[in-house]
Amino acid sequence: MVLLHALHVLSVKYRWHLTVGHFNHRLRGTESEADERLVRQVAANKGLACVVGSGNVGELHQQESISVEMAARELRQRFFAETASRLQIHTVVLGHHADDQVELFFIRLLRGAGGDGLGGMHWKNPLPSMPDINLARPFLNQSRTSIREFAREMQIPFREDDSNQNCNFLRNRIRKELIPLIVAEYQPALSKSVFRAMEVIRPEAEFAANQARNWLRQSGAIRFSELHLSVQRQVIVHQMLNMNIQPRFGWVEWLRMKPGSGLVIHPGLVIYRNDEGVLCEKSDQSVHIDQSCLRLDLHDRSSSARFGDLTINWRIEVCSQNQWPSMVTPQKAALERRLGQPSSPQRGVEIFDAESVGRNADLRFWQPGDRFRPIGLPGKAKLQDLFVNARIPRHLRHQVVLARNSHGEVFWVQGLRIGECCKVTKTTRQILEWRWDFSLA
């Protein structure tokens, strides 16, 4: 509301033609409807056109396996882009402020963003999907407190979003828990430090992006493999954006490291990078499924093997009867609780009943139709369903390695909990320690 007030006042001087846009996420029931009514009423009082949109955030959240926050942002951006394009509006003005900038910095830091993400929001930048439409954020140097005080002083009506108090959302936890802790215990001038870091990071990221754009314009005057790592990534990012694909770090790294390997973006769209660094499309049917298999001889009580991008190390130890009961409680209970959670996608250690695994184990990649019973589940489930629940991207599923015991049962799946069939019990006499490490060759 403060942004609308300021733009309306300035529009008289600069002869701006304003249209008010509001997106109803429909996440808060009657409160969402009250927000919409207020926007419509204020716009009408000022004699301004008002365009309202809405979307099913929950449906997109489920379909794309993304957070509710990300789904809401995606639908909101689509609304602004489509509305601006339809009405031939060239600038969309947003109300982001300084506190949003700091919170976004930590959100992106925790998600492992690169320089272009940690550089923060720009005062003005083109909409990625529609470069002829600019996004402007005039309040980036104003704090939430100063904006709220101005609203009260000028008697500008506004509404508080109760969902901002819900700590189930990452942004709210950062705002209410992480930032106050850092300010109180580590850096009182946190905002100043974050803005300074952004000022350092942003131009360096922009330099790599400019180098990538220049390389693409010059049709690969330098070999892709000879480019700096940061420029290689930006070359791929720019091409994905030109293909209307929102880049993800895992996708970018896959294309950078694995030329010729298909990356499934969605059913019907598969892309790959050729040796010249150019992204190309190919049909979904041409995606290669690796049928290779490796048998591990567990007669060797301690050894290692390499399969795909995984290195497996195993060791079998005899557990004496007077040693095992002391491990069952409480150490084993704690261990089983830990193993009941999804493992790190990079490296980990698991413990199995060696006799249940048997004298050999087979490693192979996941294939459609594979079934698996994770520890604690009453029966087997399709691995594909478990991948969806674990939010493993579609394009990575054929690269997930699984292990089967001597009876052909899957007892381990890379990145998921262990199998019920080979779990450690009170009758276990030998323990198989299974260590794995993921690294691109």
C-alpha positions as CSV (number, residue, x, y, z in Angstrom):
1,M,0.0,0.0,0.0
2,V,2.9,2.4,0.7
3,L,4.3,1.6,-2.7
4,L,1.0,2.3,-4.4
5,H,0.7,5.6,-2.4
6,A,4.2,6.7,-3.5
7,L,3.7,5.8,-7.1
8,H,0.3,7.5,-7.3
9,V,1.7,10.8,-5.8
10,L,4.7,10.7,-8.3
11,S,2.5,9.8,-11.3
12,V,1.1,13.3,-11.3
13,K,4.5,14.9,-11.7
14,Y,5.9,12.3,-14.2
15,R,2.6,11.6,-16.0
16,W,2.8,7.9,-15.3
17,H,-0.2,5.7,-16.2
18,L,-0.6,3.2,-13.4
19,T,-2.4,-0.1,-13.3
20,V,-2.6,-1.9,-10.0
21,G,-1.9,-5.7,-10.0
22,H,-2.7,-8.1,-7.2
23,F,-2.2,-11.8,-7.1
24,N,-4.4,-13.8,-4.7
25,H,-2.5,-17.0,-3.6
26,R,-5.7,-18.3,-1.9
27,L,-3.6,-19.8,0.9
28,R,-5.2,-18.0,3.9
29,G,-8.9,-18.3,3.2
30,T,-11.0,-15.3,4.2
31,E,-7.8,-13.3,4.9
32,S,-6.7,-13.7,1.3
33,E,-10.1,-12.4,0.2
34,A,-9.9,-9.5,2.6
35,D,-6.5,-8.5,1.1
36,E,-7.9,-8.6,-2.4
37,R,-10.9,-6.4,-1.3
38,L,-8.6,-3.8,0.2
39,V,-6.5,-3.6,-3.0
40,R,-9.5,-3.2,-5.1
41,Q,-11.0,-0.6,-2.9
42,V,-7.8,1.5,-2.7
43,A,-7.3,1.3,-6.4
44,A,-10.9,2.4,-7.0
45,N,-10.6,5.3,-4.6
46,K,-7.5,6.5,-6.6
47,G,-9.3,6.1,-9.9
48,L,-6.8,3.4,-11.0
49,A,-7.4,0.2,-13.0
50,C,-7.0,-3.0,-11.0
51,V,-6.1,-6.4,-12.4
52,V,-6.5,-9.4,-10.0
53,G,-5.2,-12.9,-10.6
54,S,-5.2,-16.1,-8.6
55,G,-3.7,-19.6,-8.8
56,N,-3.6,-23.0,-7.2
57,V,-0.4,-22.9,-5.3
58,G,-0.9,-26.2,-3.6
59,E,-1.4,-28.0,-7.0
60,L,1.9,-26.6,-8.4
61,H,3.6,-27.4,-5.1
62,Q,2.7,-31.1,-5.6
63,Q,3.3,-31.3,-9.3
64,E,6.7,-29.8,-9.3
65,S,7.8,-31.1,-5.9
66,I,8.8,-27.5,-4.8
67,S,8.1,-25.6,-1.7
68,V,4.9,-23.7,-1.2
69,E,6.9,-20.5,-1.2
70,M,8.5,-21.3,-4.5
71,A,5.2,-22.3,-6.0
72,A,3.6,-19.1,-4.9
73,R,6.5,-17.1,-6.4
74,E,6.3,-18.9,-9.7
75,L,2.6,-18.3,-10.1
76,R,2.9,-14.7,-9.0
77,Q,5.7,-14.0,-11.5
78,R,3.6,-15.7,-14.3
79,F,0.7,-13.4,-13.5
80,F,2.8,-10.2,-13.6
81,A,4.5,-11.2,-16.8
82,E,1.3,-12.2,-18.6
83,T,-0.6,-9.1,-17.4
84,A,2.2,-6.7,-18.3
85,S,2.5,-8.3,-21.8
86,R,-1.2,-8.2,-22.4
87,L,-1.5,-4.6,-21.3
88,Q,1.7,-3.6,-23.0
89,I,3.2,-2.4,-19.8
90,H,7.0,-2.1,-19.8
91,T,7.8,-1.7,-16.1
92,V,6.5,-3.8,-13.2
93,V,7.2,-2.1,-9.8
94,L,7.6,-4.4,-6.8
95,G,7.6,-3.6,-3.1
96,H,10.7,-5.5,-2.0
97,H,12.6,-3.7,0.8
98,A,15.9,-3.9,2.5
99,D,14.9,-6.6,5.0
100,D,13.7,-8.8,2.1
101,Q,17.1,-8.4,0.5
102,V,18.9,-9.6,3.7
103,E,16.5,-12.5,4.1
104,L,16.9,-13.5,0.5
105,F,20.7,-13.5,0.9
106,F,20.4,-16.2,3.6
107,I,17.8,-18.2,1.8
108,R,20.0,-18.4,-1.2
109,L,23.1,-19.0,0.9
110,L,21.5,-22.0,2.6
111,R,20.4,-23.4,-0.8
112,G,23.9,-23.2,-2.2
113,A,23.3,-20.3,-4.6
114,G,26.1,-18.9,-6.8
115,G,27.3,-15.4,-7.3
116,D,24.3,-14.4,-9.4
117,G,22.0,-15.4,-6.6
118,L,24.0,-14.1,-3.6
119,G,24.3,-10.8,-5.4
120,G,20.7,-10.1,-4.4
121,M,17.9,-8.4,-6.1
122,H,18.6,-5.6,-8.5
123,W,17.0,-2.1,-8.3
124,K,16.0,-2.7,-11.9
125,N,16.4,-5.8,-14.2
126,P,14.6,-7.4,-17.1
127,L,12.1,-10.1,-16.5
128,P,14.0,-13.3,-17.4
129,S,11.1,-14.8,-19.4
130,M,10.3,-11.4,-21.1
131,P,13.4,-9.2,-21.5
132,D,11.3,-6.3,-22.8
133,I,9.6,-6.0,-19.4
134,N,11.6,-4.5,-16.5
135,L,11.2,-5.2,-12.8
136,A,11.8,-2.2,-10.6
137,R,12.3,-2.2,-6.8
138,P,12.5,1.4,-5.5
139,F,12.3,0.4,-1.8
140,L,15.4,-1.8,-1.6
141,N,17.1,0.8,0.6
142,Q,14.2,1.1,3.0
143,S,13.7,-1.1,6.0
144,R,10.4,-2.8,6.9
145,T,10.2,-0.7,10.1
146,S,10.6,2.6,8.2
147,I,7.9,1.6,5.7
148,R,5.5,0.6,8.4
149,E,6.1,3.8,10.3
150,F,5.5,5.9,7.2
151,A,2.2,4.0,6.6
152,R,1.0,4.9,10.1
153,E,2.2,8.5,9.9
154,M,0.4,9.0,6.6
155,Q,-2.6,6.9,7.6
156,I,-2.2,4.6,4.7
157,P,-4.3,1.4,5.1
158,F,-2.5,-1.9,5.1
159,R,-2.9,-5.4,6.2
160,E,-0.5,-7.7,8.0
161,D,0.0,-11.2,6.5
162,D,-0.5,-13.7,9.4
163,S,1.5,-16.3,7.5
164,N,4.6,-14.2,8.1
165,Q,4.5,-15.6,11.7
166,N,4.5,-19.2,10.5
167,C,7.9,-20.7,11.1
168,N,7.2,-23.6,8.9
169,F,8.4,-21.4,6.1
170,L,12.1,-21.0,5.7
171,R,12.0,-17.2,5.1
172,N,10.1,-16.7,8.3
173,R,12.5,-18.9,10.3
174,I,15.4,-16.8,8.9
175,R,13.6,-13.6,9.8
176,K,12.4,-14.6,13.3
177,E,15.2,-16.9,14.5
178,L,18.4,-16.8,12.4
179,I,18.8,-13.1,11.8
180,P,18.1,-12.0,15.5
181,L,20.6,-14.6,16.7
182,I,23.3,-13.4,14.4
183,V,22.6,-9.7,15.3
184,A,22.6,-10.5,19.0
185,E,25.6,-12.8,19.2
186,Y,27.8,-12.2,16.1
187,Q,27.2,-9.1,14.0
188,P,25.0,-6.2,15.2
189,A,25.5,-4.5,11.8
190,L,24.3,-7.5,9.9
191,S,22.4,-5.6,7.2
192,K,25.4,-3.4,6.4
193,S,27.7,-6.5,6.2
194,V,25.3,-8.3,3.9
195,F,24.9,-5.3,1.5
196,R,28.7,-4.9,1.4
197,A,29.1,-8.6,0.5
198,M,26.4,-8.2,-2.2
199,E,28.3,-5.3,-3.7
200,V,31.4,-7.4,-3.9
201,I,29.7,-10.6,-5.3
202,R,27.4,-9.0,-7.8
203,P,29.9,-7.4,-10.2
204,E,32.1,-10.6,-10.1
205,A,29.0,-12.6,-11.1
206,E,28.1,-10.1,-13.8
207,F,31.6,-10.3,-15.2
208,A,31.4,-14.1,-15.6
209,A,27.9,-13.6,-17.2
210,N,29.3,-11.0,-19.7
211,Q,32.2,-13.3,-20.6
212,A,29.7,-16.1,-21.3
213,R,27.5,-13.9,-23.5
214,N,30.6,-12.7,-25.4
215,W,31.7,-16.3,-26.0
216,L,28.2,-17.3,-27.2
217,R,28.2,-14.3,-29.7
218,Q,31.6,-15.3,-31.0
219,S,30.4,-18.8,-31.8
220,G,33.0,-20.6,-29.6
221,A,36.2,-18.8,-30.6
222,I,37.7,-20.6,-27.6
223,R,36.9,-24.2,-26.8
224,F,34.2,-24.7,-24.2
225,S,36.6,-27.0,-22.2
226,E,39.1,-24.1,-22.0
227,L,36.7,-21.6,-20.5
228,H,37.0,-20.7,-16.8
229,L,34.6,-22.9,-14.7
230,S,32.4,-19.9,-13.8
231,V,32.1,-18.9,-17.5
232,Q,31.2,-22.5,-18.5
233,R,28.4,-22.5,-16.0
234,Q,27.1,-19.1,-17.2
235,V,27.3,-20.3,-20.9
236,I,24.9,-23.2,-19.9
237,V,22.7,-20.9,-17.8
238,H,22.2,-18.4,-20.6
239,Q,21.3,-21.1,-23.1
240,M,18.8,-22.7,-20.7
241,L,17.2,-19.3,-20.1
242,N,16.9,-18.8,-23.9
243,M,15.2,-22.2,-24.0
244,N,12.7,-21.0,-21.3
245,I,14.2,-23.4,-18.8
246,Q,14.8,-22.2,-15.3
247,P,18.4,-23.3,-14.5
248,R,19.1,-25.4,-11.4
249,F,22.6,-26.1,-10.1
250,G,22.3,-29.9,-10.5
251,W,21.1,-29.5,-14.1
252,V,23.9,-27.0,-15.0
253,E,26.6,-29.3,-13.5
254,W,25.1,-32.3,-15.3
255,L,25.3,-30.6,-18.7
256,R,28.7,-29.1,-17.9
257,M,30.4,-32.4,-16.8
258,K,28.6,-34.9,-19.1
259,P,28.6,-33.9,-22.7
260,G,26.2,-35.9,-24.8
261,S,24.2,-37.2,-21.8
262,G,20.4,-36.5,-21.9
263,L,18.9,-34.3,-19.2
264,V,15.1,-34.8,-18.8
265,I,13.6,-31.4,-18.1
266,H,10.0,-32.7,-18.3
267,P,8.3,-35.4,-20.3
268,G,8.9,-34.6,-24.0
269,L,11.9,-32.3,-23.4
270,V,15.4,-33.7,-23.1
271,I,18.5,-31.6,-23.6
272,Y,22.2,-32.3,-23.8
273,R,25.4,-30.4,-24.4
274,N,27.6,-31.2,-27.4
275,D,31.4,-31.0,-27.4
276,E,31.2,-27.4,-28.7
277,G,29.2,-26.3,-25.6
278,V,25.9,-25.9,-27.4
279,L,22.7,-27.1,-25.8
280,C,20.5,-29.3,-28.1
281,E,17.2,-31.0,-27.8
282,K,16.4,-34.6,-28.4
283,S,13.3,-36.8,-28.0
284,D,12.4,-38.3,-24.7
285,Q,12.6,-41.8,-26.2
286,S,16.4,-41.4,-26.9
287,V,17.3,-41.1,-23.2
288,H,19.9,-43.8,-22.5
289,I,19.2,-46.2,-19.5
290,D,22.4,-47.7,-18.3
291,Q,21.8,-51.5,-18.0
292,S,25.3,-52.3,-16.5
293,C,25.6,-54.3,-13.3
294,L,28.5,-55.0,-11.0
295,R,28.7,-58.0,-8.6
296,L,30.6,-57.5,-5.4
297,D,32.2,-60.6,-3.8
298,L,31.6,-60.2,-0.1
299,H,34.0,-63.1,0.7
300,D,36.5,-60.3,0.7
301,R,35.7,-59.0,4.2
302,S,37.2,-55.6,3.4
303,S,37.4,-54.1,-0.1
304,S,36.1,-51.3,-2.4
305,A,34.6,-50.9,-5.9
306,R,33.8,-48.2,-8.3
307,F,30.4,-48.1,-10.1
308,G,29.3,-45.1,-12.1
309,D,30.1,-42.0,-10.0
310,L,30.1,-44.0,-6.8
311,T,32.9,-45.5,-4.8
312,I,31.7,-48.2,-2.4
313,N,33.9,-49.4,0.5
314,W,32.7,-52.2,2.7
315,R,34.0,-54.1,5.8
316,I,32.5,-57.1,7.6
317,E,33.0,-57.5,11.3
318,V,32.1,-60.2,13.7
319,C,30.0,-59.0,16.6
320,S,30.4,-61.1,19.8
321,Q,27.3,-61.8,21.9
322,N,28.6,-60.0,24.9
323,Q,29.3,-56.9,22.8
324,W,26.1,-56.8,20.8
325,P,23.5,-56.3,23.7
326,S,25.3,-53.2,24.9
327,M,25.0,-51.8,21.3
328,V,21.3,-52.6,21.0
329,T,20.3,-50.0,23.6
330,P,20.6,-47.1,23.5
331,Q,23.3,-46.9,20.7
332,K,21.4,-49.1,18.2
333,A,18.1,-47.3,18.7
334,A,19.9,-44.0,18.0
335,L,21.5,-45.6,15.0
336,E,18.3,-46.9,13.6
337,R,16.6,-43.5,14.0
338,R,19.5,-41.9,12.0
339,L,19.2,-44.6,9.3
340,G,15.5,-44.0,9.1
341,Q,16.2,-40.5,7.6
342,P,17.2,-39.9,4.0
343,S,21.0,-40.0,3.6
344,S,23.2,-37.3,2.2
345,P,23.2,-37.4,-1.7
346,Q,27.0,-37.1,-1.6
347,R,28.4,-39.6,0.9
348,G,27.4,-41.7,3.8
349,V,27.8,-44.9,5.9
350,E,25.2,-47.6,6.5
351,I,25.2,-50.7,8.6
352,F,23.6,-54.0,7.6
353,D,23.2,-57.6,8.8
354,A,26.0,-59.2,6.8
355,E,24.3,-62.6,6.8
356,S,21.1,-61.2,5.4
357,V,23.0,-59.6,2.6
358,G,24.7,-62.8,1.7
359,R,28.0,-63.7,0.0
360,N,27.6,-61.2,-2.9
361,A,25.8,-58.0,-3.7
362,D,24.8,-56.6,-7.1
363,L,25.1,-53.0,-8.0
364,R,23.0,-51.5,-10.8
365,F,21.1,-48.3,-11.7
366,W,17.4,-47.8,-11.0
367,Q,15.0,-49.0,-13.7
368,P,11.2,-48.4,-13.9
369,G,9.3,-51.0,-12.0
370,D,11.9,-51.6,-9.3
371,R,10.4,-52.1,-5.8
372,F,11.9,-51.5,-2.4
373,R,10.9,-51.8,1.2
374,P,12.6,-49.1,3.3
375,I,13.2,-49.8,7.0
376,G,10.0,-49.3,9.0
377,L,7.6,-49.5,6.1
378,P,5.0,-52.4,6.1
379,G,5.6,-53.5,2.5
380,K,7.4,-52.8,-0.7
381,A,6.7,-49.7,-2.8
382,K,7.7,-48.5,-6.2
383,L,11.0,-46.8,-6.1
384,Q,9.6,-44.2,-8.5
385,D,7.1,-43.2,-5.8
386,L,9.8,-43.0,-3.2
387,F,11.8,-40.8,-5.5
388,V,8.9,-38.4,-5.8
389,N,8.5,-38.3,-2.1
390,A,12.2,-37.7,-1.6
391,R,12.1,-35.0,-4.3
392,I,14.8,-36.6,-6.4
393,P,14.6,-34.8,-9.8
394,R,13.4,-36.9,-12.7
395,H,16.6,-36.4,-14.7
396,L,18.7,-37.9,-11.9
397,R,16.7,-41.0,-11.2
398,H,18.3,-43.2,-13.8
399,Q,21.7,-42.4,-12.2
400,V,20.6,-43.6,-8.7
401,V,22.5,-46.7,-7.8
402,L,20.9,-49.6,-5.8
403,A,22.2,-52.8,-4.3
404,R,20.6,-56.2,-4.2
405,N,21.4,-59.0,-1.8
406,S,22.1,-62.6,-2.7
407,H,18.3,-63.3,-2.8
408,G,17.7,-60.4,-5.4
409,E,16.1,-58.1,-2.8
410,V,17.0,-54.4,-2.9
411,F,18.6,-53.6,0.5
412,W,20.2,-50.2,-0.3
413,V,19.3,-47.3,-2.6
414,Q,21.6,-44.3,-3.0
415,G,20.1,-41.3,-1.1
416,L,17.3,-43.2,0.6
417,R,16.9,-45.1,3.9
418,I,18.2,-48.6,4.2
419,G,16.1,-51.7,3.4
420,E,14.1,-53.6,5.9
421,C,15.3,-57.0,4.6
422,C,18.9,-56.5,5.8
423,K,18.5,-54.3,8.9
424,V,20.5,-55.1,12.0
425,T,18.7,-57.0,14.7
426,K,19.4,-58.5,18.1
427,T,20.3,-61.8,16.4
428,T,22.9,-60.2,14.1
429,R,26.2,-61.9,14.3
430,Q,28.1,-60.1,11.6
431,I,27.9,-56.4,10.6
432,L,28.4,-55.1,7.1
433,E,29.7,-51.6,7.2
434,W,28.8,-50.0,3.9
435,R,30.5,-46.7,3.0
436,W,29.8,-44.8,-0.2
437,D,31.1,-41.6,-1.8
438,F,29.7,-39.7,-4.8
439,S,32.1,-37.8,-7.0
440,L,32.0,-36.9,-10.7
441,A,34.9,-38.5,-12.7
